[in-house]
Amino acid sequence: MEKKITFNELRKIKDSLPDGAIAKMAQEFEVSEETVRNYFGGANYTNGRAVGIHMEPGPNGGIVLLDDTAILDRAKELMQAAAV
């Protein structure tokens, strides 16, 4: 499922993840940690791969179109679990 989100919102979610969440998601989705970081706006394509995000310039860091929300949805679940 596609989703539009601002770059700043996406980075805020990444920055709010509990310790170890990037590694946990990488293991669950069978990708490298750098690939998960690329999903959240990183740009290390030497150790990670592209993950279907498309960025357009604009306010709040621009608009990001995510081709697949699976990693974003899992990140939100991990944040909720850590808040409890």
Buried (B, 14 or more C-beta within 10 A) or exposed (E): EEEEBBBBBBBEBBEBBEEEBBEBBBEEBEBBBBBBBBBBBBEEEEEBEEBEBEEEEEEEBBBBEBEBBEBBEBBBEBBEEEEE
